[in-house]
Amino acid sequence: SAPLRRSTMQFRFFSLLVSRTPFAKHTPHFVIPPKFRFPLRCINLGNISHECDTASSTDHSFIDHEALKIQTILKTKQNTNVYDIERALNQSQLTLSEDLVLNVLRRHRSDWKPAYAFFTWVSRGQDGSDYSPGSGAHNEILDILGKMKRFEELHQVLDEMSKRKKGLVNEVTYRIVINRYAAAHKVDEATEFL
């Protein structure tokens, strides 16, 4: 009875908060900020609308198609060794970009092994292109590894970031690592990272 009463009170409080928020009252139609936009879909959720950019829609559909191809490779090879995964990725003749790498990593946010195997392959540059992952891709894999409490792999990625080019480690990197350490109750490691 007490948990039910508490959840009812929380719902009422949240409803009251939302109904009295100036943003909700005075903004009948707002556009989702770019950071939170869905890359492929045009959505309309009541008063919330996401505008479609048809020019970039074809780019995103190509990226989604390539990401799906990579996701299929990673899924079919998930019970094999890393060399088989890398061989299949090498044979797929991909054209890597930051958007494609981010798309693939986000598809594996809850499964760190294929995300890490793919990121490691991309970082080695075995696809034959000049692509090198940027801070966005590095931060995404750090977030995935931290979420899954894979701190040894997280440190390996951090070491690679510091060895590569300047600007890879930024304030977002610090925020991700500190938040993931704090979520894992590793306060000492979080303070050491600062």
Secondary structure in CASP SS format (residue, H / E / C, confidence):
PFRMAT SS
TARGET T0000
AUTHOR 0000-0000-0000
METHOD secondary structure of the structure
MODEL  1
S C 1.00
A H 1.00
P H 1.00
L H 1.00
R H 1.00
R H 1.00
S H 1.00
T H 1.00
M H 1.00
Q H 1.00
F H 1.00
R H 1.00
F H 1.00
F H 1.00
S H 1.00
L H 1.00
L H 1.00
V H 1.00
S H 1.00
R H 1.00
T C 1.00
P H 1.00
F H 1.00
A H 1.00
K H 1.00
H H 1.00
T C 1.00
P C 1.00
H C 1.00
F E 1.00
V E 1.00
I C 1.00
P C 1.00
P H 1.00
K H 1.00
F H 1.00
R C 1.00
F C 1.00
P C 1.00
L C 1.00
R C 1.00
C C 1.00
I C 1.00
N E 1.00
L E 1.00
G C 1.00
N C 1.00
I E 1.00
S E 1.00
H C 1.00
E C 1.00
C C 1.00
D C 1.00
T H 1.00
A H 1.00
S H 1.00
S H 1.00
T H 1.00
D H 1.00
H H 1.00
S H 1.00
F H 1.00
I H 1.00
D H 1.00
H H 1.00
E H 1.00
A H 1.00
L H 1.00
K H 1.00
I H 1.00
Q H 1.00
T H 1.00
I H 1.00
L H 1.00
K H 1.00
T H 1.00
K C 1.00
Q C 1.00
N C 1.00
T C 1.00
N C 1.00
V H 1.00
Y H 1.00
D H 1.00
I H 1.00
E H 1.00
R H 1.00
A H 1.00
L H 1.00
N H 1.00
Q H 1.00
S C 1.00
Q C 1.00
L C 1.00
T C 1.00
L C 1.00
S C 1.00
E H 1.00
D H 1.00
L H 1.00
V H 1.00
L H 1.00
N H 1.00
V H 1.00
L H 1.00
R H 1.00
R H 1.00
H C 1.00
R C 1.00
S C 1.00
D C 1.00
W H 1.00
K H 1.00
P H 1.00
A H 1.00
Y H 1.00
A H 1.00
F H 1.00
F H 1.00
T H 1.00
W H 1.00
V H 1.00
S H 1.00
R H 1.00
G C 1.00
Q C 1.00
D C 1.00
G C 1.00
S C 1.00
D C 1.00
Y C 1.00
S C 1.00
P C 1.00
G C 1.00
S H 1.00
G H 1.00
A H 1.00
H H 1.00
N H 1.00
E H 1.00
I H 1.00
L H 1.00
D H 1.00
I H 1.00
L H 1.00
G H 1.00
K H 1.00
M C 1.00
K C 1.00
R C 1.00
F H 1.00
E H 1.00
E H 1.00
L H 1.00
H H 1.00
Q H 1.00
V H 1.00
L H 1.00
D H 1.00
E H 1.00
M H 1.00
S H 1.00
K H 1.00
R C 1.00
K C 1.00
K C 1.00
G C 1.00
L C 1.00
V C 1.00
N C 1.00
E H 1.00
V H 1.00
T H 1.00
Y H 1.00
R H 1.00
I H 1.00
V H 1.00
I H 1.00
N H 1.00
R H 1.00
Y H 1.00
A H 1.00
A H 1.00
A C 1.00
H C 1.00
K C 1.00
V H 1.00
D H 1.00
E H 1.00
A H 1.00
T H 1.00
E H 1.00
F H 1.00
L C 1.00
END
